[in-house]
Amino acid sequence: MKRDPLAFRYANALFNLAKERDQLKLVGEELQAVKDVFEKTNLLDEVFRHPSITNEEKKELLNKNFGTQVSGAVMNLLMLLVDRKRISKILAVADEYKRLSYQSQGVAEATIYTAKALTGDEKIAIKETFEKKTNQDEILLEEVVDPDVIGGFKIRIGDTVYDASVASKLKRIHNRMISGNASR
């Protein structure tokens, strides 16, 4: 995943502040809640990008909706983003903060694609295997059932994809046959 350098700078500053105050989890939860509200209500497109709405009106709206719900650090970030006309970066800032927080705790998010749903034992075995392979303390596994995988699995951890699917093996065999080099 390509990182947004500007969002990373804001997230990194907030991360360092939260870490200093021992509020990593709290700030992460608050940012996720703010992100959820922006995504579900379409506030960015309808209000915050509207040219006739002033920064003061935007700040008042944020204060009204989040003032008692989030910490001062998150509220200050929101106000700063409005002042600098970068409130549209809030979703990317939340994602970058989450990434930094997980990285500091040895946690990685992973998406696994399988042809059929995994059993509990299979999930545990895959998690343990990839925790060791990637030197992570914990892997948060999201499962996606994709019949195109045919069998096996494909797992994405950060920017790395491990492909042990039948579909990819068939594709490699097909490509070798087409190139006339089936001996590999």
C-alpha positions as CSV (number, residue, x, y, z in Angstrom):
1,M,0.0,0.0,0.0
2,K,1.3,3.4,-1.0
3,R,1.7,5.8,1.9
4,D,0.5,9.4,1.9
5,P,3.6,11.4,3.1
6,L,1.5,14.3,4.4
7,A,-0.9,12.0,6.3
8,F,2.1,10.1,7.7
9,R,3.6,13.3,9.1
10,Y,0.4,14.2,10.9
11,A,-0.1,10.6,12.1
12,N,3.5,10.4,13.3
13,A,3.2,13.6,15.3
14,L,0.0,12.4,16.9
15,F,1.4,8.9,17.5
16,N,4.5,10.4,19.3
17,L,2.2,12.6,21.4
18,A,-0.1,9.7,22.3
19,K,2.9,7.5,23.1
20,E,4.3,10.1,25.4
21,R,1.0,10.4,27.2
22,D,0.5,6.6,27.2
23,Q,-2.7,7.0,25.2
24,L,-1.9,4.9,22.1
25,K,-5.0,2.8,22.3
26,L,-7.4,5.6,23.3
27,V,-6.2,7.9,20.5
28,G,-6.4,5.0,18.0
29,E,-10.0,4.2,19.0
30,E,-11.0,7.9,18.7
31,L,-9.4,8.3,15.3
32,Q,-11.2,5.2,14.1
33,A,-14.5,6.6,15.4
34,V,-13.9,9.9,13.6
35,K,-13.0,8.1,10.4
36,D,-16.1,5.9,10.7
37,V,-18.3,9.1,11.1
38,F,-16.7,10.7,8.1
39,E,-17.1,7.6,5.9
40,K,-20.7,6.8,6.9
41,T,-22.0,10.4,6.7
42,N,-20.1,11.6,3.7
43,L,-19.1,14.7,5.6
44,L,-16.0,15.3,3.6
45,D,-17.8,15.7,0.3
46,E,-21.0,17.4,1.5
47,V,-19.6,19.8,4.1
48,F,-15.9,20.1,4.4
49,R,-15.1,20.5,0.7
50,H,-17.9,23.0,0.2
51,P,-16.4,26.3,-0.7
52,S,-19.1,28.5,0.9
53,I,-18.7,26.9,4.4
54,T,-16.1,28.8,6.4
55,N,-13.3,27.3,8.5
56,E,-15.1,28.6,11.7
57,E,-18.3,26.9,10.7
58,K,-16.4,23.7,10.0
59,K,-14.7,23.9,13.4
60,E,-18.0,24.6,15.1
61,L,-19.4,21.5,13.5
62,L,-16.5,19.4,14.6
63,N,-16.7,20.8,18.1
64,K,-20.4,20.1,18.3
65,N,-20.1,16.5,17.1
66,F,-16.7,15.4,18.5
67,G,-15.9,17.9,21.3
68,T,-17.0,15.7,24.2
69,Q,-16.3,12.4,22.3
70,V,-12.6,12.7,21.6
71,S,-9.4,13.7,23.5
72,G,-7.8,17.1,23.2
73,A,-5.1,15.7,21.0
74,V,-7.5,14.4,18.4
75,M,-9.6,17.5,18.5
76,N,-6.5,19.7,18.0
77,L,-5.6,17.5,15.0
78,L,-9.0,18.1,13.5
79,M,-8.8,21.8,14.0
80,L,-5.3,21.9,12.6
81,L,-6.4,20.0,9.5
82,V,-9.3,22.5,9.0
83,D,-7.0,25.5,9.4
84,R,-4.5,24.1,6.9
85,K,-7.3,23.0,4.5
86,R,-6.3,19.4,4.8
87,I,-9.3,17.9,6.6
88,S,-9.7,15.6,3.6
89,K,-6.5,13.8,4.9
90,I,-8.3,12.6,8.1
91,L,-9.0,9.2,6.7
92,A,-5.4,8.6,5.6
93,V,-4.1,10.0,8.9
94,A,-6.3,7.5,10.8
95,D,-4.9,4.7,8.6
96,E,-1.3,5.8,9.1
97,Y,-1.8,6.2,12.8
98,K,-3.2,2.6,13.0
99,R,-0.2,1.3,11.1
100,L,2.3,3.1,13.4
101,S,0.4,1.9,16.5
102,Y,0.3,-1.7,15.3
103,Q,4.0,-1.6,14.2
104,S,5.0,-0.4,17.7
105,Q,3.1,-3.3,19.3
106,G,4.4,-6.0,16.9
107,V,0.9,-6.4,15.3
108,A,0.3,-6.8,11.6
109,E,-3.0,-6.9,9.7
110,A,-3.4,-9.7,7.1
111,T,-6.0,-10.6,4.6
112,I,-6.3,-14.2,3.6
113,Y,-8.1,-15.3,0.4
114,T,-9.4,-18.9,0.4
115,A,-11.8,-20.8,-1.8
116,K,-13.9,-21.8,1.2
117,A,-14.2,-20.6,4.8
118,L,-11.4,-21.7,7.1
119,T,-12.0,-23.7,10.3
120,G,-10.8,-22.3,13.6
121,D,-7.9,-24.7,13.7
122,E,-6.8,-23.7,10.2
123,K,-6.9,-20.0,11.1
124,I,-4.8,-20.6,14.2
125,A,-2.3,-22.6,12.3
126,I,-1.9,-20.0,9.6
127,K,-1.7,-17.2,12.1
128,E,1.0,-19.0,14.1
129,T,3.0,-19.8,11.0
130,F,3.0,-16.3,9.6
131,E,3.6,-14.7,13.0
132,K,6.9,-16.7,13.1
133,K,7.6,-16.1,9.4
134,T,7.2,-12.3,9.7
135,N,8.5,-11.9,13.3
136,Q,5.2,-10.4,14.5
137,D,3.8,-10.8,18.0
138,E,0.3,-11.0,16.6
139,I,-1.4,-11.1,13.2
140,L,-5.0,-9.9,12.9
141,L,-6.4,-12.1,10.2
142,E,-9.3,-11.0,7.9
143,E,-10.7,-13.8,5.8
144,V,-12.1,-13.3,2.3
145,V,-13.7,-16.2,0.6
146,D,-12.8,-16.1,-3.1
147,P,-13.8,-19.1,-5.3
148,D,-11.3,-18.0,-7.9
149,V,-8.5,-19.2,-5.6
150,I,-9.7,-22.8,-6.3
151,G,-7.7,-24.2,-3.4
152,G,-4.9,-23.3,-1.0
153,F,-4.7,-19.6,0.0
154,K,-3.2,-16.3,-0.8
155,I,-2.3,-14.0,2.1
156,R,-1.4,-10.3,2.1
157,I,0.5,-9.0,5.1
158,G,1.4,-5.3,4.6
159,D,3.0,-5.0,1.2
160,T,3.9,-8.7,0.9
161,V,1.8,-11.3,-0.7
162,Y,2.3,-15.0,-0.1
163,D,0.6,-17.0,-2.8
164,A,0.0,-20.7,-2.2
165,S,-3.2,-20.9,-4.2
166,V,-4.0,-23.6,-6.7
167,A,-5.0,-20.9,-9.2
168,S,-1.5,-19.3,-9.2
169,K,0.1,-22.8,-9.6
170,L,-2.1,-23.5,-12.6
171,K,-1.3,-20.1,-14.0
172,R,2.5,-20.8,-13.7
173,I,2.0,-24.2,-15.4
174,H,0.0,-22.6,-18.1
175,N,2.6,-19.9,-18.7
176,R,5.4,-22.5,-18.9
177,M,3.4,-24.6,-21.4
178,I,2.9,-21.5,-23.6
179,S,6.5,-20.6,-23.5
180,G,7.5,-24.1,-24.3
181,N,9.4,-24.7,-21.1
182,A,7.4,-27.2,-19.2
183,S,10.4,-28.9,-17.6
184,R,10.7,-26.5,-14.6
